[in-house]
Amino acid sequence: MSSKKSTSYATSSDRAIIGVNRAPESAATRFVTVDDEFDQQRLDNFLLRLLKGVPKTHVYRIIRSGEVRVNKGRASADTRLAAGDVVRVPPLRLPEAPEPAFVPARSFPVLLEDEALLVINKPAGVAVHGGSGVNFGVIEQLRQARPDLPHLELVHRLDRDTSGALILAKKRSALRALQAQFRDRTTQKTYLALVQGEWPQAVRRIEKPLKRYALPGVGGQEGERRVKVTTSDDPDGQYALSLVRVRTRVAAYSLLEVTIKTGRTHQIRVHLASCGHPIVGDDKYGDTEGQAKARRMMLHAWRIGFHHPKSGEPVFVEATAPAEFEPAISPR
């Protein structure tokens, strides 16, 4: 989807998709009815698509303040909308939108593509989407490169420094079906992780709850968000399960196949580091020395399995590991 300078917060195609007409600048309360195409979409994602050009921080602010209503009631950012719901959007008195940041068109290695979905091999160092100081990511660049796919959306996420298989949906129906599989934990996700030290063969299962927290910031503000292992009785802890298999050992390193049964933020990184074997190059969770040597975090989304959103048939896709992994995959 190409970017154009405009004072409008949605393109004409977006207005057609959402099913609402509005003035270039919204100075009045609007009521938007959710159609079938956006059934089960999160409220925040619905608004971000509807209010093109409005900063994310402002969108989340009007949700938290209660100015956004769903069927006349307050709702949170993660509220799942249903077809027929009526969303109240408050007046948005914002300055004229600045010239959109340039987004280059970029293609990525395609692992699988059909009428419903696209699976690519994402390189390390590329964010999946813009935000938090990143002007654009995979999804924005692909939309520029593939204007024939106006409804292209991310099905799931990968950390910026993680390479490997990333699924995108071409249709809302495919997006809903695939995201339901991720929520229900019916997908199969196996990663390659090169870790420091000799991983003990006996440790094949890591079942430790995880908890998000923030590092101390400047001036009393919250710092960077992190994740840590917590106790089973921690009310803020989230159940997390990782299965580990040793593939090879090279010198002072072990190459692991890690299958995650839950998709928690930074799950593999924190689980492996908590066992005393941080991922090489992961400076956030213990391997500051390896960061300089590896030049990237050595974590790769190698294999993913799911049921096709249209046919229901099982699909397995493998992403060839980058060249950095070759010495560990094929030791001499």
Secondary structure as the mmCIF struct_conf table of DSSP 4:
data_model
#
loop_
_struct_conf.conf_type_id
_struct_conf.id
_struct_conf.beg_label_comp_id
_struct_conf.beg_label_asym_id
_struct_conf.beg_label_seq_id
_struct_conf.end_label_comp_id
_struct_conf.end_label_asym_id
_struct_conf.end_label_seq_id
BEND BEND1 THR A 7 THR A 7
BEND BEND2 TYR A 9 ALA A 10
HELX_RH_AL_P HELX_RH_AL_P1 SER A 12 ILE A 18
TURN_TY1_P TURN_TY1_P1 GLY A 19 GLY A 19
BEND BEND3 PRO A 24 GLU A 25
BEND BEND4 ALA A 28 ALA A 28
STRN STRN1 ARG A 30 THR A 33
HELX_RH_3T_P HELX_RH_3T_P1 ASP A 36 PHE A 38
TURN_TY1_P TURN_TY1_P2 ASP A 39 GLN A 40
STRN STRN2 ARG A 42 ARG A 42
HELX_RH_AL_P HELX_RH_AL_P2 LEU A 43 LEU A 50
BEND BEND5 LEU A 51 LEU A 51
TURN_TY1_P TURN_TY1_P3 LYS A 52 GLY A 53
BEND BEND6 VAL A 54 VAL A 54
HELX_RH_AL_P HELX_RH_AL_P3 LYS A 56 ARG A 64
TURN_TY1_P TURN_TY1_P4 SER A 65 GLY A 66
BEND BEND7 VAL A 68 VAL A 68
STRN STRN3 ARG A 69 VAL A 70
TURN_TY1_P TURN_TY1_P5 ASN A 71 LYS A 72
STRN STRN4 GLY A 73 ARG A 74
TURN_TY1_P TURN_TY1_P6 ALA A 77 ASP A 78
HELX_LH_PP_P HELX_LH_PP_P1 THR A 79 THR A 79
STRN STRN5 ARG A 80 ARG A 80
HELX_LH_PP_P HELX_LH_PP_P2 LEU A 81 LEU A 81
TURN_TY1_P TURN_TY1_P7 ALA A 83 GLY A 84
STRN STRN6 VAL A 86 VAL A 89
HELX_LH_PP_P HELX_LH_PP_P3 PRO A 95 PHE A 102
STRN STRN7 VAL A 110 GLU A 113
BEND BEND8 GLU A 115 ALA A 116
STRN STRN8 LEU A 117 LYS A 122
HELX_LH_PP_P HELX_LH_PP_P4 PRO A 123 PRO A 123
TURN_TY1_P TURN_TY1_P8 ALA A 124 GLY A 125
BEND BEND9 VAL A 128 HIS A 129
STRN STRN9 GLY A 131 GLY A 131
TURN_TY1_P TURN_TY1_P9 SER A 132 GLY A 133
STRN STRN10 VAL A 134 VAL A 134
BEND BEND10 ASN A 135 ASN A 135
HELX_RH_AL_P HELX_RH_AL_P4 VAL A 138 ALA A 145
TURN_TY1_P TURN_TY1_P10 PRO A 147 ASP A 148
TURN_TY1_P TURN_TY1_P11 PRO A 150 HIS A 151
STRN STRN11 GLU A 153 LEU A 154
BEND BEND11 VAL A 155 HIS A 156
TURN_TY1_P TURN_TY1_P12 ARG A 160 ASP A 161
STRN STRN12 SER A 163 ALA A 169
BEND BEND12 LYS A 170 LYS A 171
HELX_RH_AL_P HELX_RH_AL_P5 ARG A 172 ARG A 183
TURN_TY1_P TURN_TY1_P13 ASP A 184 ARG A 185
BEND BEND13 THR A 187 THR A 187
STRN STRN13 GLN A 188 GLN A 196
BEND BEND14 GLY A 197 GLY A 197
TURN_TY1_P TURN_TY1_P14 GLN A 201 ALA A 202
STRN STRN14 ARG A 205 GLU A 207
STRN STRN15 LEU A 210 PRO A 216
BEND BEND15 VAL A 218 VAL A 218
TURN_TY1_P TURN_TY1_P15 GLY A 219 GLY A 220
STRN STRN16 GLU A 222 VAL A 229
TURN_TY1_P TURN_TY1_P16 SER A 232 ASP A 233
TURN_TY1_P TURN_TY1_P17 PRO A 235 ASP A 236
STRN STRN17 GLN A 238 GLN A 238
STRN STRN18 LEU A 241 VAL A 250
TURN_TY1_P TURN_TY1_P18 ALA A 251 ALA A 252
STRN STRN19 TYR A 253 ILE A 260
BEND BEND16 LYS A 261 THR A 262
TURN_TY1_P TURN_TY1_P19 THR A 265 HIS A 266
HELX_RH_AL_P HELX_RH_AL_P6 GLN A 267 SER A 274
TURN_TY1_P TURN_TY1_P20 CYS A 275 GLY A 276
HELX_LH_PP_P HELX_LH_PP_P5 PRO A 278 PRO A 278
STRN STRN20 ILE A 279 ILE A 279
TURN_TY1_P TURN_TY1_P21 VAL A 280 GLY A 281
TURN_TY1_P TURN_TY1_P22 ASP A 283 GLY A 286
HELX_RH_AL_P HELX_RH_AL_P7 THR A 288 ALA A 294
BEND BEND17 ARG A 295 ARG A 296
STRN STRN21 LEU A 299 HIS A 307
TURN_TY1_P TURN_TY1_P23 PRO A 309 SER A 311
STRN STRN22 PRO A 314 GLU A 318
HELX_LH_PP_P HELX_LH_PP_P6 THR A 320 PRO A 322
HELX_RH_3T_P HELX_RH_3T_P2 ALA A 323 PHE A 325
HELX_RH_AL_P HELX_RH_AL_P8 GLU A 326 ILE A 329
BEND BEND18 SER A 330 SER A 330
#
